[in-house]
């Protein structure tokens, strides 16, 4: 559902309305049906499998109750909605883990709204990792990858202040991220012997240690170990050119060291059609690569492109993963 005061309801409506034009696979939404009352035909379902027979004539809705929905205004977020937002995510993850749904597409949320009600996670990615945790010892954080504009960009650090990046960027974390990316490129994207690039952390990838030593002392030694284990990955490459190299076929994916370093090129190339996907989970998860867009929700001008792309990518990844399992 995402934040009901944000763009989620509007882009969900538009995605269903455009289902034939974009050849979308059947999907259902976990939400309060009143969000869609009078907007499009919908049917309440109790079993996700009913989506197959319902989808062509109406939007299937697995219902939950949204507090204070009678006073909801598009563009006006409220802490009262936090419980239902979290419930929607939890239900969706559970259905995917049970095999009742092939993949999870999350509409945008506002963490500020959830924090009012005691939410402790930095975002969707970390919350879903917790929900999918198999045991108390299963503490590997997943990897965020942005897909759009012809790029696949994974992030070595996610929601971390720049001044604290090096507290999180370690040899172990970099190696784990690269291995998750390599596995996902094969398992989820269907790429054999995928070519991966590390960006540098510093300008000009440190320029042989004259503008920083992180490339020489941290990133490149990790890359060498990964190559020795059979993963096709580069040493740190200058971030101002590596995305151009990838667009021209040099790499199948780029691993950026920081959040904005990776998101800026994707959003510049495809602001409305980019998709956020989470690698390293036992379920398929994608999301529009934008926020709640409260202003656009209030004005009624939300673009569905990124949600449509996220639904299509989730179906593609689920199909590839099923084939990889045999």
C-alpha positions as CSV (number, residue, x, y, z in Angstrom):
1,X,0.0,0.0,0.0
2,X,2.7,2.5,0.9
3,X,1.7,5.8,2.6
4,X,-2.0,6.2,1.8
5,X,-1.6,10.0,1.8
6,X,1.2,9.8,-0.8
7,X,1.3,8.7,-4.4
8,X,0.7,5.0,-3.7
9,X,-3.0,4.9,-4.3
10,X,-2.9,7.0,-7.4
11,X,-0.1,5.2,-9.1
12,X,-1.7,1.8,-8.2
13,X,-4.9,2.9,-9.9
14,X,-3.0,4.1,-12.9
15,X,-1.0,0.9,-13.1
16,X,-4.2,-1.2,-13.1
17,X,-5.8,1.0,-15.7
18,X,-2.8,0.7,-17.9
19,X,-2.4,-3.1,-17.4
20,X,-3.1,-4.0,-21.0
21,X,-1.0,-1.3,-22.5
22,X,2.0,-2.4,-20.5
23,X,1.2,-6.2,-20.5
24,X,1.4,-6.2,-16.7
25,X,1.2,-9.5,-14.8
26,X,-1.7,-10.0,-12.4
27,X,-1.2,-8.2,-9.1
28,X,-3.2,-7.4,-6.0
29,X,-2.9,-4.7,-3.4
30,X,-2.9,-5.0,0.4
31,X,-4.8,-1.9,1.4
32,X,-8.1,-0.5,2.8
33,X,-10.6,-0.8,-0.1
34,X,-12.0,2.6,0.7
35,X,-8.8,4.1,-0.8
36,X,-10.1,3.0,-4.2
37,X,-13.8,3.5,-3.8
38,X,-15.3,5.4,-6.7
39,X,-11.9,5.4,-8.6
40,X,-11.8,2.0,-10.3
41,X,-13.6,-1.3,-10.1
42,X,-12.2,-3.4,-7.3
43,X,-12.9,-6.7,-5.7
44,X,-12.0,-7.8,-2.2
45,X,-10.2,-11.1,-2.1
46,X,-9.3,-13.4,0.8
47,X,-6.9,-15.7,-1.1
48,X,-4.1,-14.2,-3.3
49,X,-4.7,-16.9,-5.9
50,X,-8.0,-15.3,-6.7
51,X,-6.0,-12.5,-8.3
52,X,-5.7,-14.6,-11.5
53,X,-9.4,-14.7,-12.1
54,X,-10.2,-11.2,-10.8
55,X,-7.4,-9.0,-12.2
56,X,-8.8,-8.5,-15.7
57,X,-12.1,-7.0,-14.6
58,X,-11.2,-5.4,-11.2
59,X,-8.3,-4.5,-9.0
60,X,-8.0,-7.3,-6.4
61,X,-7.6,-6.0,-2.9
62,X,-6.6,-8.0,0.2
63,X,-8.2,-5.8,2.8
64,X,-6.8,-4.2,5.9
65,X,-8.4,-1.4,7.9
66,X,-6.9,2.1,7.8
67,X,-7.5,4.2,10.9
68,X,-9.2,7.6,10.4
69,X,-9.6,7.0,6.6
70,X,-12.7,9.2,6.6
71,X,-10.4,12.3,7.2
72,X,-7.6,11.2,4.8
73,X,-6.3,13.9,2.5
74,X,-3.9,13.3,-0.3
75,X,-0.6,15.0,0.4
76,X,-1.3,15.2,4.2
77,X,0.6,12.4,6.0
78,X,-0.4,11.4,9.5
79,X,1.0,9.2,12.2
80,X,-2.4,7.5,12.5
81,X,-1.6,5.7,9.2
82,X,1.6,4.1,10.4
83,X,0.1,0.9,11.8
84,X,-1.6,0.0,8.6
85,X,1.4,0.9,6.5
86,X,3.6,-1.5,8.5
87,X,0.9,-4.1,8.6
88,X,0.7,-4.0,4.8
89,X,4.5,-4.6,4.4
90,X,4.4,-7.4,7.0
91,X,1.5,-9.2,5.3
92,X,3.1,-8.9,1.9
93,X,6.4,-10.3,3.0
94,X,4.7,-13.2,4.8
95,X,2.7,-14.1,1.7
96,X,5.9,-14.1,-0.4
97,X,7.7,-16.2,2.1
98,X,4.8,-18.7,2.1
99,X,4.9,-18.8,-1.7
100,X,1.4,-17.3,-2.1
101,X,2.8,-14.4,-4.1
102,X,5.7,-14.4,-6.6
103,X,7.1,-11.1,-5.6
104,X,6.6,-8.0,-3.4
105,X,6.3,-4.5,-4.9
106,X,6.3,-1.8,-2.2
107,X,4.7,1.6,-2.8
108,X,6.7,4.5,-1.2
109,X,6.6,5.2,2.5
110,X,7.7,8.2,4.6
111,X,10.0,7.1,7.3
112,X,9.2,10.3,9.3
113,X,5.6,9.2,9.6
114,X,6.6,5.7,10.8
115,X,9.2,7.1,13.2
116,X,6.3,8.8,15.1
117,X,5.0,5.4,16.0
118,X,8.3,3.9,17.0
119,X,9.5,2.4,13.7
120,X,13.3,1.8,14.2
121,X,14.5,0.8,10.7
122,X,16.3,3.2,8.3
123,X,13.9,2.2,5.5
124,X,12.0,-0.6,3.6
125,X,15.2,-2.4,2.8
126,X,16.3,-3.0,6.4
127,X,12.8,-3.7,7.6
128,X,12.3,-6.4,5.0
129,X,15.6,-7.9,5.8
130,X,14.4,-8.3,9.4
131,X,11.1,-9.8,8.3
132,X,12.9,-12.3,6.1
133,X,15.5,-13.2,8.7
134,X,15.6,-17.0,8.9
135,X,17.2,-17.2,12.3
136,X,18.8,-15.1,15.0
137,X,22.2,-15.8,13.4
138,X,21.0,-14.7,9.9
139,X,22.1,-11.0,10.2
140,X,23.4,-10.3,6.6
141,X,22.0,-7.0,5.4
142,X,20.6,-7.1,1.9
143,X,21.8,-5.0,-1.0
144,X,19.9,-2.2,-2.7
145,X,20.1,-2.1,-6.5
146,X,18.7,0.6,-8.7
147,X,17.6,-0.4,-12.2
148,X,16.8,2.3,-14.8
149,X,18.1,4.3,-17.6
150,X,20.1,1.3,-18.9
151,X,22.0,0.9,-15.6
152,X,22.1,-1.6,-12.8
153,X,23.6,0.1,-9.7
154,X,24.1,-1.6,-6.4
155,X,25.1,0.3,-3.2
156,X,27.9,-0.7,-0.9
157,X,26.4,1.6,1.8
158,X,22.8,2.8,1.9
159,X,21.3,5.3,4.4
160,X,24.5,6.4,6.0
161,X,25.7,10.0,6.6
162,X,28.7,10.7,4.5
163,X,30.9,11.4,7.5
164,X,30.2,7.9,8.8
165,X,30.6,6.0,5.5
166,X,34.0,4.5,6.5
167,X,32.4,3.1,9.6
168,X,30.3,0.9,7.4
169,X,32.6,0.4,4.4
170,X,34.8,-2.6,5.3
171,X,36.5,-5.4,3.4
172,X,34.0,-7.9,4.7
173,X,31.0,-5.7,3.8
174,X,32.3,-5.0,0.3
175,X,33.1,-8.6,-0.4
176,X,29.6,-9.7,0.9
177,X,27.9,-7.0,-1.2
178,X,29.8,-8.1,-4.4
179,X,29.0,-11.7,-3.9
180,X,25.3,-11.0,-3.4
181,X,25.3,-8.9,-6.5
182,X,27.1,-11.6,-8.5
183,X,24.6,-14.2,-7.4
184,X,21.6,-12.0,-8.1
185,X,22.9,-11.1,-11.6
186,X,23.0,-14.9,-12.4
187,X,19.9,-16.0,-10.4
188,X,17.6,-13.1,-10.8
189,X,18.7,-11.3,-14.0
190,X,19.7,-14.4,-15.9
191,X,23.3,-13.2,-16.7
192,X,26.1,-15.6,-17.0
193,X,29.7,-14.4,-16.2
194,X,28.3,-10.9,-15.4
195,X,30.8,-8.0,-15.5
196,X,30.8,-5.9,-12.3
197,X,32.6,-2.6,-11.6
198,X,33.5,-1.1,-8.2
199,X,33.4,2.7,-8.2
200,X,36.1,4.5,-6.3
201,X,35.3,6.4,-3.1
202,X,37.5,9.3,-3.9
203,X,37.8,11.6,-6.9
204,X,39.6,9.9,-9.8
205,X,39.4,6.6,-7.7
206,X,42.2,8.0,-5.5
207,X,44.6,8.6,-8.3
208,X,47.1,6.0,-7.1
209,X,46.8,7.2,-3.5
210,X,47.4,10.9,-4.1
211,X,43.7,11.8,-3.5
212,X,42.9,9.1,-0.9
213,X,44.0,5.6,-0.1
214,X,40.7,3.7,0.3
215,X,40.9,2.4,-3.3
216,X,44.5,1.1,-2.9
217,X,44.1,-0.2,0.6
218,X,40.5,-1.4,0.7
219,X,38.6,-1.7,-2.5
220,X,41.2,-3.1,-4.9
221,X,42.4,-5.9,-2.5
222,X,38.8,-7.0,-2.2
223,X,38.4,-6.9,-5.9
224,X,41.5,-9.1,-6.3
225,X,40.2,-11.7,-3.9
226,X,36.8,-11.8,-5.7
227,X,38.5,-12.3,-9.1
228,X,40.5,-15.2,-7.6
229,X,37.2,-16.8,-6.6
230,X,35.8,-16.5,-10.1
231,X,33.8,-13.2,-10.0
232,X,34.4,-10.9,-12.9
233,X,34.8,-7.5,-11.1
234,X,37.0,-4.5,-11.7
235,X,39.3,-2.6,-9.4
236,X,37.9,0.8,-8.2
237,X,37.0,2.9,-11.2
238,X,36.5,6.7,-11.3
239,X,32.8,7.3,-10.5
240,X,32.7,10.2,-13.0
241,X,33.3,7.8,-15.9
242,X,32.3,4.2,-14.9
243,X,28.5,4.8,-15.4
244,X,29.3,5.9,-19.0
245,X,31.4,2.8,-19.4
246,X,28.5,0.7,-18.2
247,X,26.0,2.3,-20.5
248,X,28.3,1.5,-23.4
249,X,28.4,-2.2,-22.6
250,X,31.5,-2.3,-20.4
251,X,29.8,-3.6,-17.3
252,X,26.5,-5.4,-16.4
253,X,26.3,-3.7,-13.0
254,X,28.1,-1.1,-10.9
255,X,28.6,-1.2,-7.2
256,X,28.7,2.4,-5.9
257,X,30.3,3.2,-2.5
258,X,27.7,5.7,-1.3
259,X,23.9,6.2,-1.7
260,X,24.0,9.4,-3.8
261,X,27.0,8.3,-5.9
262,X,24.8,5.5,-7.2
263,X,21.4,7.1,-7.3
264,X,22.3,10.3,-9.1
265,X,23.1,8.7,-12.5
266,X,20.0,6.4,-12.4
267,X,17.6,9.2,-11.5
268,X,19.2,11.6,-14.0
269,X,18.8,9.1,-16.8
270,X,15.3,7.9,-15.8
271,X,13.7,9.9,-13.0
272,X,10.2,8.3,-13.4
273,X,11.0,4.8,-14.6
274,X,13.8,3.7,-12.2
275,X,13.2,0.7,-10.0
276,X,14.7,-0.1,-6.6
277,X,15.2,-3.8,-6.1
278,X,16.5,-5.6,-3.0
279,X,19.1,-8.3,-3.6
280,X,20.0,-11.0,-1.1
281,X,16.5,-11.7,0.2
282,X,14.7,-15.0,0.0
283,X,11.9,-13.2,-1.7
284,X,11.7,-10.9,-4.8
285,X,11.2,-7.2,-3.8
286,X,11.0,-4.2,-6.0
287,X,9.8,-0.6,-5.5
288,X,9.4,2.6,-7.4
289,X,12.6,4.6,-7.2
290,X,11.0,7.7,-5.8
291,X,9.4,8.9,-2.6
292,X,5.9,9.5,-1.5
293,X,5.5,12.6,-3.7
294,X,3.0,14.3,-1.4
295,X,2.8,17.5,-3.5
296,X,2.0,15.5,-6.6
297,X,-0.5,13.4,-4.7
298,X,-2.3,16.5,-3.5
299,X,-2.3,17.9,-7.1
300,X,-3.4,14.5,-8.5
301,X,-0.4,14.5,-10.9
302,X,1.4,11.3,-9.9
303,X,3.3,9.4,-12.6
304,X,2.8,5.6,-12.5
305,X,5.9,4.8,-14.7
306,X,8.2,3.7,-11.9
307,X,5.5,1.5,-10.3
308,X,4.7,-0.1,-13.7
309,X,8.4,-0.7,-14.2
310,X,8.7,-2.2,-10.7
311,X,5.8,-4.6,-11.3
312,X,7.3,-5.8,-14.6
313,X,10.8,-6.2,-13.1
314,X,9.4,-8.1,-10.1
315,X,7.7,-10.6,-12.5
316,X,10.9,-10.9,-14.6
317,X,13.1,-11.5,-11.5
318,X,10.6,-14.1,-10.1
319,X,10.5,-16.0,-13.4
320,X,14.3,-16.0,-13.7
321,X,14.7,-17.1,-10.1
322,X,12.2,-20.0,-10.7
323,X,14.2,-21.1,-13.8
324,X,17.5,-20.9,-11.9
325,X,16.0,-23.2,-9.2
326,X,15.1,-25.6,-12.0
